[in-house]
């Protein structure tokens, strides 16, 4: 049994260290979501676009992204509360992707927001995807 323990100990240590990195990424993602909501409340989606990951910039145009966030702001109003309801992390050769799902209350309705952040070789998170599901937004 001792021999088995010696072989498994490095794997357990690596798993614990990876878990700490993931937890740190989720804390960083919470800060990023807060900054996103601050920019959204101010109607300043340009700040979000400036720091967005290249994957987001390739997936949509600056104008379409702006129209989406303008519509969220115009139809739902300012964020009044937001609570994390889910998360996921995937690591690979291209970096780590952190997905955070938030249940968000706005002035004129609610929505489920999904944020995808990419943590590249520089160690910083950058928004690579955003999605909102909201019946209130569709009806307002």
N, C-alpha and C positions, 0 to 999 in steps of 0.2 A: 504494500500500500504506500510506503514511503516513496518508492520509485515513481509511482503514478503521480503522487503529490508534487514531486519535483518537476515533472513534465507539465503538469497542469498549472502550476503557480505562475509562470510567465504569461500564459494566456489569460488568466484571471487578472493579473496586473495590467495587461494591455487593455482589456475590456473596461476596467475601472478608469483608466486614464482617458480612454475614448469617451466614456460616459461623462467625465468632467468637462471635456471639450464641448460636447453636445449641450450640456447644461449651460455653459457659458454662452454658446451661440444662441440659445433661447432667450437668455437675459438680454443679449445684444439685440435680438429681434424685437423684443418688447420695447426697447428704447426706440428702434427704428419705426415701429408702428406708431408710437407716440408722436414722433417727428412727422410722419406721414399725416396723421390726424390734425396736427397743428397747422401744417401747410394747407390741408384741405379746408379747415375752418377759416383760414385767411383767404381762401380762393386763390392760393398761390401754388398751383400745380407745377409751375416751372421749376421750383426748387426740388421737387420730387424727380422731375425729368433730368435735371442736371446731374444728380447722383445715381441715376438708374444704371443697372448693369447693361452691358452691350447686348445681352440676350433679349431684354425688353425692347431695346431700341431697334433690334432686328425684327421683332415680332409685330411691331406696330409703328406708325409714324408719330411724330411729335404732336401733330394736329389731332389725330384720332385719340391719342392718350389724353390730350387736353380737353377734348370734347366729352370724353367719358367722365373725367373728374369734375368738369364744369356741370355736367348733368347730375352727378351725385350731389354736389353742393347745392345746386339750384332746386332740385326736387326734394331732397331730404333735409337740407339745412346743416347746421353744425352738429358735430359729434357731441353728445351729452354724456355718454357712458359706453365703455367697451370692455368686454370680458373674454378672455381666451377660453375657447371650448375644445380646441384640438391642436395637435402639433405632430410633426414628423421630421425626421432628418435622414438624409441619404448622403453618403460620402463615396467618392470615386476619384478617378484620375483627374477629372475636371474641377475638383473642389468639393465642398460640402454645400448641400441645398437644405435649407430650413424652411419648412412650410408651417405657417401659423394660421389657425382659423379663429376668427373673432366674431362674437355676437355683439353687434354694435347698435346702440340706440342713438338716433338722430333727433333733431327738433321735430321733424314731421314724419317719423316712421322708424322702422328698424330694418336691419339687413345682416346677412352673414357675409363677412369679408374673408377672403383668403389671400394671404400674402406669401409669396415665395421669394426667399432671399438666397443669393449665391455668395458663398464665402470663398474667395479666390486665394491665390498664393500670397496676396498682400495681407491677408488675415481680416479684411474688413468685409462687412455685409453690404450687399447692394441689391436693391429691388430688381428681381428678374421676372416677376409676374404678379398681377393683381386681378382679382375677380370679386364681384359683389353680386349676391343674390338677394333681391328685395322686391316683394310684391308692392310694397308701399311706393317704391321708386317708380315702378311701372304705372301705378294708378294715379300718382300725383302729377 
